[in-house]
Amino acid sequence: MSLLKKYVLEIPNFPKEGIMFRDISPVIKDHFSSLIQELDALIHPDVFKDVQYIAGIESRGFAIAAALAHKRNLGFIPIRKKGKLPGKVAQVKYDLEYGSDALEMHYGSGKIIVVDDVLATGGTLTAAAQLCEQTGFTIASILCVLNLHDLNNFSYKNVPFYSLLTY
């Protein structure tokens, strides 16, 4: 188990009554280097074979994925909310608790690792994985910092999935 778990704040009744919010902001703020080291070590070295890119989901996934890409000397690809990327993009819509949203990214090719900060229901990560495939990438792995396992049973087409912290 990661020693970083002790820095995750538990905020009861946020954003509404009965919810225990797990805030990883202190981990990112004060232990970012350790976070990147632990995420890198979490992924089996064979997964990195032939990987060219790390993709990060807006917004905290950007910082985490970019740092991991830098550590591994790989390219970084942003996966953004609708309307934030110029040029030709692909789009995948997904459902939220109260509505829907969409993610977009540029077309390309190569082997990719998808990174997000928190996995709750799995809708965003599933949409991001579908988007990566739709745009021409092959997913080597999916990675998140915090997995709220009680809210999901996440898996995507037998792609290796790693989470550093699980609740």
Sequence and secondary structure as in RCSB ss.txt:
>XXXX:A:sequence
MSLLKKYVLEIPNFPKEGIMFRDISPVIKDHFSSLIQELDALIHPDVFKDVQYIAGIESRGFAIAAALAHKRNLG
FIPIRKKGKLPGKVAQVKYDLEYGSDALEMHYGSGKIIVVDDVLATGGTLTAAAQLCEQTGFTIASILCVLNLHD
LNNFSYKNVPFYSLLTY
>XXXX:A:secstr
  GGGGG EEEET SSTT EEEE HHHHHH HHHHHHHHHHHS GGGGTTEEEEEEETTHHHHHHHHHHHHHT E
EEEEEETT S SSEEEEEEEETTEEEEEEEE   EEEEEEEEEESSSHHHHHHHHHHHHTTEEEEEEEEEEE GG
G     TT  EEEEEE 
